[in-house]
């Protein structure tokens, strides 16, 4: 199943071209690809619900210090990792299942001058390639939807955190409105989607040993922002040159449309949480 998830995010024939597509889109948008900033990359590298705004809010909850070492689980092409390092001065180690994402993440990190503080490696969230109590903080955005074995996923997060360490997550959860309409960004077919309700999610995190410090449903904010984004696209006469469609490809429009319907019909809800591994 993990191989299927990796292929979903980087289909055969597209893996080698991901970085080139991103750089070409940046160049068309007028960016100097030899002198990139995290803000230049934000429209394309924040591959999760609510984009940069979600990362900013979650980072404020986590409140990293410059001395902290953070693990970003399911790091994608690295936008949040780079944001955390650039904004808070911390070190970040990202892990992602998809080799093409890892390669692009490391290349883009070098282009924004953060390779001394941020790095990425390929690996599974169910078997993190780090020792016990390796990190001060942990971070994960829009990852759990692809993970069937949630107890093991949360146990791995707990394992790599130091006692007293905090975990910040944003995840799509199963809402009361019925089954999710597929395809969506995280699943091209139902077999790749493993949503849990917010209540189930919280219970599983607590069963793994975490203490819940903050828990918020941010679904309304996500819908308001998505509506504003759609209005901007209509006003501009089409999608911008930079966006997550550069990563997703031709299926992005249908997946975004289904995602909006799932939100509006409460088939999905979006949660933010801050948790702690007890001392």
C-alpha positions as a printed NumPy array, in Angstrom:
array([[  0.   ,   0.   ,   0.   ],
       [  2.849,   2.433,   0.744],
       [  4.126,   1.957,  -2.809],
       [  0.654,   2.789,  -4.121],
       [  0.624,   6.019,  -2.121],
       [  4.036,   7.048,  -3.461],
       [  2.893,   6.359,  -7.029],
       [ -0.276,   8.396,  -6.437],
       [  1.812,  11.473,  -5.639],
       [  4.392,  10.897,  -8.388],
       [  2.979,   8.71 , -11.188],
       [  5.302,   6.764, -13.448],
       [  6.85 ,   9.015, -16.06 ],
       [  6.441,  12.167, -13.94 ],
       [  8.915,  11.58 , -11.111],
       [ 12.037,  12.739, -12.92 ],
       [ 10.373,  15.882, -14.234],
       [  8.93 ,  17.298, -11.022],
       [ 11.741,  19.707, -10.176],
       [ 11.973,  20.876, -13.795],
       [  8.223,  21.591, -13.869],
       [  8.475,  23.63 , -10.695],
       [ 11.466,  25.641, -11.891],
       [  9.858,  26.261, -15.291],
       [  6.679,  27.524, -13.611],
       [  8.701,  29.8  , -11.346],
       [ 10.585,  31.209, -14.313],
       [  7.344,  31.857, -16.217],
       [  6.032,  33.683, -13.165],
       [  9.036,  35.997, -13.288],
       [ 11.028,  34.511, -10.406],
       [ 14.818,  34.346, -10.51 ],
       [ 15.319,  30.613, -10.062],
       [ 18.93 ,  31.183,  -9.01 ],
       [ 17.859,  33.51 ,  -6.185],
       [ 14.679,  32.019,  -4.777],
       [ 13.046,  32.838,  -1.436],
       [ 10.562,  30.855,   0.618],
       [  7.901,  33.383,  -0.387],
       [  8.628,  32.773,  -4.077],
       [  8.   ,  29.059,  -3.495],
       [  4.967,  29.36 ,  -1.216],
       [  2.275,  29.104,  -3.931],
       [  3.643,  25.749,  -5.084],
       [  5.389,  24.146,  -2.105],
       [  2.675,  24.433,   0.553],
       [  0.989,  21.206,  -0.619],
       [ -1.768,  20.988,   1.989],
       [ -5.066,  22.547,   3.007],
       [ -5.004,  26.333,   3.543],
       [ -1.467,  26.596,   2.12 ],
       [  0.898,  29.09 ,   3.792],
       [ -1.733,  30.421,   6.18 ],
       [ -2.113,  26.949,   7.702],
       [  1.648,  26.67 ,   8.152],
       [  1.819,  30.056,   9.856],
       [ -0.983,  29.203,  12.292],
       [  0.366,  25.764,  13.112],
       [  3.871,  27.174,  13.607],
       [  2.515,  29.725,  16.074],
       [  0.952,  26.856,  18.02 ],
       [  4.203,  24.87 ,  18.016],
       [  6.405,  27.914,  18.781],
       [  9.822,  26.483,  17.838],
       [ 13.027,  27.934,  19.244],
       [ 16.267,  28.35 ,  17.326],
       [ 17.807,  25.563,  19.41 ],
       [ 15.088,  23.043,  18.495],
       [ 15.423,  20.128,  16.08 ],
       [ 12.091,  19.44 ,  14.339],
       [ 10.995,  16.377,  12.392],
       [  8.563,  17.052,   9.538],
       [  6.72 ,  13.794,   8.86 ],
       [  5.319,  13.604,   5.336],
       [  7.321,  16.656,   4.302],
       [  6.331,  16.739,   0.612],
       [  8.52 ,  19.132,  -1.351],
       [  9.5  ,  20.921,   1.825],
       [  7.592,  24.201,   2.077],
       [  6.696,  24.014,   5.788],
       [ 10.176,  22.755,   6.742],
       [ 11.798,  25.704,   4.994],
       [  9.29 ,  28.12 ,   6.543],
       [ 10.033,  26.849,  10.057],
       [ 13.794,  27.124,   9.568],
       [ 13.691,  30.55 ,   7.915],
       [ 11.203,  32.03 ,  10.396],
       [ 12.273,  30.47 ,  13.692],
       [ 15.904,  29.533,  13.051],
       [ 15.406,  25.885,  14.018],
       [ 16.812,  22.785,  12.308],
       [ 14.358,  20.578,  10.416],
       [ 14.651,  16.994,   9.173],
       [ 11.948,  16.007,   6.706],
       [ 10.819,  12.486,   5.844],
       [  8.606,  11.645,   2.881],
       [  7.559,   8.432,   1.172],
       [  7.834,   9.779,  -2.387],
       [ 11.409,   9.873,  -3.795],
       [ 10.572,  12.59 ,  -6.327],
       [  9.318,  14.849,  -3.543],
       [ 12.477,  14.28 ,  -1.499],
       [ 14.733,  15.092,  -4.445],
       [ 12.794,  18.275,  -5.244],
       [ 12.71 ,  19.28 ,  -1.567],
       [ 16.486,  19.053,  -1.198],
       [ 17.127,  20.874,  -4.481],
       [ 14.758,  23.742,  -3.647],
       [ 16.184,  24.017,  -0.141],
       [ 19.621,  24.535,  -1.627],
       [ 18.279,  27.241,  -3.918],
       [ 16.898,  29.253,  -0.987],
       [ 20.109,  28.901,   1.028],
       [ 18.769,  26.711,   3.827],
       [ 20.658,  23.458,   3.222],
       [ 22.648,  23.979,   6.418],
       [ 19.47 ,  23.803,   8.511],
       [ 16.997,  21.714,   6.486],
       [ 17.376,  18.281,   4.92 ],
       [ 15.09 ,  15.562,   3.612],
       [ 15.254,  11.808,   3.27 ],
       [ 13.001,   9.139,   1.84 ],
       [ 11.224,   6.982,   4.386],
       [  7.933,   5.765,   5.787],
       [  5.981,   7.471,   8.555],
       [  5.386,   3.963,   9.923],
       [  9.114,   3.292,  10.299],
       [ 10.87 ,   6.612,  10.804],
       [ 14.617,   6.434,  10.104],
       [ 15.62 ,   8.002,  13.422],
       [ 16.355,   6.797,  16.922],
       [ 14.171,   7.171,  19.965],
       [ 13.909,  10.657,  21.481],
       [ 15.79 ,  12.278,  18.583],
       [ 13.704,  15.441,  18.228],
       [ 12.549,  18.36 ,  20.338],
       [  9.451,  18.922,  18.192],
       [  7.415,  17.09 ,  15.55 ],
       [  5.261,  18.391,  12.719],
       [  2.878,  16.814,  10.211],
       [  0.391,  18.374,   7.799],
       [ -2.207,  16.481,   5.755],
       [ -0.538,  13.079,   6.037],
       [ -2.755,  10.816,   8.141],
       [ -5.4  ,  10.527,   5.407],
       [ -3.136,   8.047,   3.568],
       [ -2.28 ,   5.964,   6.628],
       [ -4.343,   2.934,   7.551],
       [ -2.292,   1.879,  10.582],
       [ -2.863,   4.954,  12.709],
       [ -1.713,   3.37 ,  15.995],
       [  1.7  ,   2.643,  14.487],
       [  1.874,   6.103,  12.881],
       [  1.212,   7.868,  16.164],
       [  3.509,   5.474,  18.041],
       [  6.366,   6.403,  15.693],
       [  5.737,  10.106,  16.3  ],
       [  5.802,   9.468,  20.033],
       [  8.956,   7.352,  19.793],
       [ 11.128,   9.929,  18.019],
       [ 10.06 ,  12.818,  20.271],
       [ 12.02 ,  13.631,  23.393],
       [ 10.075,  13.54 ,  26.673],
       [  8.315,  16.878,  26.974],
       [  8.462,  17.35 ,  23.189],
       [  5.488,  18.764,  21.312],
       [  3.732,  17.625,  18.138],
       [  1.75 ,  19.901,  15.812],
       [ -0.596,  18.331,  13.269],
       [ -3.072,  19.45 ,  10.653],
       [ -5.198,  16.718,   9.132],
       [ -8.327,  16.129,   7.132],
       [-10.808,  14.084,   9.148],
       [-14.024,  12.261,   8.334],
       [-17.001,  14.553,   8.71 ],
       [-20.666,  13.758,   9.411],
       [-21.794,  14.381,   5.814],
       [-21.05 ,  10.935,   4.399],
       [-18.387,   9.185,   2.368],
       [-15.719,  11.309,   0.709],
       [-16.125,  11.986,  -2.998],
       [-13.083,  10.672,  -4.863],
       [-10.687,  11.658,  -6.429],
       [ -9.19 ,  14.141,  -4.005],
       [ -5.667,  15.443,  -3.521],
       [ -4.63 ,  12.543,  -1.303],
       [ -6.401,   9.708,  -3.116],
       [ -7.198,   8.859,  -6.721],
       [ -9.254,   5.866,  -5.579],
       [-11.   ,   4.918,  -2.305],
       [ -8.369,   2.313,  -1.375],
       [ -5.852,   5.092,  -0.683],
       [ -8.041,   7.089,   1.724],
       [ -8.212,   6.227,   5.434],
       [-10.045,   9.063,   7.158],
       [-10.969,   8.911,  10.84 ],
       [-13.36 ,  11.186,  12.674],
       [-11.864,  13.911,  14.873],
       [-13.007,  11.966,  17.927],
       [-11.327,   8.775,  16.726],
       [ -8.18 ,  10.7  ,  15.853],
       [ -7.951,  12.284,  19.278],
       [ -8.587,   8.966,  21.006],
       [ -5.825,   7.249,  19.013],
       [ -3.342,  10.025,  19.776],
       [ -4.124,   9.785,  23.473],
       [ -3.824,   5.989,  23.33 ],
       [ -0.322,   6.475,  21.884],
       [  0.576,   8.435,  25.011],
       [  0.13 ,  12.041,  23.888],
       [ -1.417,  14.784,  25.984],
       [ -3.698,  17.132,  24.041],
       [ -2.74 ,  20.771,  24.598],
       [ -4.867,  22.394,  21.865],
       [ -7.539,  21.039,  19.521],
       [ -9.35 ,  23.138,  16.916],
       [-11.728,  22.598,  14.017],
       [-10.607,  25.045,  11.315],
       [-13.04 ,  23.87 ,   8.624],
       [-14.922,  27.168,   8.409],
       [-11.722,  29.125,   7.864],
       [-10.687,  26.661,   5.146],
       [-14.001,  27.072,   3.306],
       [-13.886,  30.871,   3.514],
       [-10.341,  30.958,   2.163],
       [-11.157,  28.488,  -0.612],
       [-14.093,  30.644,  -1.704],
       [-11.854,  33.717,  -1.822],
       [ -9.281,  31.771,  -3.855],
       [-11.953,  30.708,  -6.375],
       [-13.086,  34.32 ,  -6.726],
       [ -9.517,  35.444,  -7.43 ],
       [ -9.201,  32.796, -10.133],
       [-12.47 ,  33.891, -11.74 ],
       [-11.431,  37.539, -11.622],
       [ -8.076,  36.706, -13.211],
       [ -9.687,  34.635, -15.936],
       [ -7.917,  31.417, -14.977],
       [ -5.529,  29.775, -12.526],
       [ -2.227,  31.453, -11.658],
       [  1.065,  30.267, -13.101],
       [  2.122,  29.05 ,  -9.666],
       [  0.003,  26.712,  -7.586],
       [ -0.247,  23.138,  -6.422],
       [ -1.55 ,  22.214,  -9.873],
       [  2.112,  22.342, -10.926],
       [  2.703,  19.31 ,  -8.696],
       [ -0.611,  17.514,  -9.168],
       [ -0.898,  17.889, -12.929],
       [ -4.033,  17.727, -15.101],
       [ -6.172,  16.07 , -12.409],
       [ -5.81 ,  19.052, -10.052],
       [ -9.004,  20.797, -11.153],
       [-11.248,  17.791, -10.522],
       [ -9.563,  17.02 ,  -7.209],
       [ -9.927,  20.613,  -6.033],
       [-13.577,  20.674,  -7.069],
       [-14.275,  17.462,  -5.163],
       [-12.346,  18.767,  -2.168],
       [-14.518,  21.874,  -2.056],
       [-17.699,  19.813,  -2.267],
       [-16.483,  17.493,   0.485],
       [-15.863,  20.511,   2.707],
       [-19.173,  22.185,   1.925],
       [-21.178,  19.006,   2.543],
       [-19.188,  18.286,   5.723],
       [-17.915,  15.026,   4.33 ],
       [-14.531,  16.232,   5.54 ],
       [-13.444,  18.504,   8.364],
       [-10.032,  20.044,   9.012],
       [ -8.397,  19.866,  12.42 ],
       [ -5.353,  21.496,  13.992],
       [ -3.868,  20.089,  17.161],
       [ -0.942,  20.566,  19.498],
       [  0.097,  17.584,  21.573],
       [  2.848,  16.723,  24.03 ],
       [  4.859,  13.656,  24.934],
       [  4.814,  13.64 ,  28.737],
       [  8.08 ,  13.961,  30.657]])
